[in-house]
Amino acid sequence: MADTFTATALQGETLDALCWRVLGQTENVVDQALELNRGLADQDIFLTEGQVILLPVQLPKPVPQQKIVQLWS
């Protein structure tokens, strides 16, 4: 993984909650975080308060364009 940064876990936080809090998304991010932090999947579901987690840098998702239908001009 080329671009990464660290985040610190809060008390009672899970990996997916940390990803959501820091990155605003969990889709594909949790799996990438597990790959970056070997052994994390073997831990308890709750992270240790103050535990430093390596996270991937996420690029913003492109906004899908929607076709607009106007009933009146």
C-alpha positions as CSV (number, residue, x, y, z in Angstrom):
1,M,0.0,0.0,0.0
2,A,1.6,3.2,-1.1
3,D,-0.1,5.9,0.8
4,T,-1.0,5.4,4.4
5,F,-1.3,7.3,7.7
6,T,-2.0,6.5,11.3
7,A,-5.0,6.9,13.5
8,T,-5.4,6.4,17.2
9,A,-8.2,4.2,18.6
10,L,-10.7,5.6,21.2
11,Q,-12.0,3.7,24.1
12,G,-14.4,0.9,23.1
13,E,-13.8,1.5,19.4
14,T,-13.9,-1.2,16.7
15,L,-11.9,-1.1,13.5
16,D,-14.9,-0.4,11.4
17,A,-16.0,2.5,13.7
18,L,-12.4,3.9,13.6
19,C,-12.5,3.8,9.7
20,W,-15.9,5.5,9.7
21,R,-14.8,8.2,12.2
22,V,-11.5,9.0,10.4
23,L,-12.3,8.3,6.7
24,G,-16.0,8.6,6.6
25,Q,-16.4,5.2,5.0
26,T,-15.9,1.5,5.6
27,E,-16.4,0.1,2.1
28,N,-13.1,-1.7,1.2
29,V,-11.3,0.3,3.9
30,V,-11.6,-2.2,6.7
31,D,-10.1,-5.0,4.5
32,Q,-7.2,-2.8,3.5
33,A,-6.7,-1.8,7.2
34,L,-6.5,-5.5,8.2
35,E,-3.9,-6.1,5.5
36,L,-1.9,-3.1,6.7
37,N,-2.0,-4.2,10.3
38,R,-1.1,-7.9,10.4
39,G,-2.3,-9.7,13.5
40,L,-5.1,-7.2,14.1
41,A,-7.8,-9.8,13.1
42,D,-6.5,-12.1,15.8
43,Q,-7.2,-9.5,18.5
44,D,-10.4,-8.8,20.4
45,I,-13.2,-7.0,18.4
46,F,-12.5,-3.9,20.4
47,L,-9.3,-2.0,19.8
48,T,-7.1,-1.0,22.8
49,E,-7.6,2.7,23.7
50,G,-4.6,4.6,22.3
51,Q,-3.7,1.8,19.8
52,V,-2.2,3.2,16.7
53,I,-3.7,1.8,13.5
54,L,-2.3,2.2,10.0
55,L,-5.0,3.3,7.5
56,P,-5.0,3.6,3.7
57,V,-5.3,7.1,2.2
58,Q,-8.6,7.1,0.4
59,L,-9.3,9.1,-2.7
60,P,-12.8,10.7,-2.9
61,K,-15.3,8.6,-4.7
62,P,-16.5,10.1,-7.9
63,V,-20.1,11.4,-7.7
64,P,-22.3,9.5,-10.1
65,Q,-24.0,11.8,-12.5
66,Q,-27.8,11.5,-12.7
67,K,-29.9,12.3,-15.7
68,I,-32.4,15.0,-14.8
69,V,-35.9,14.8,-16.4
70,Q,-37.8,18.1,-16.4
71,L,-41.5,18.0,-16.8
72,W,-41.8,21.6,-17.7
73,S,-39.4,23.9,-19.5
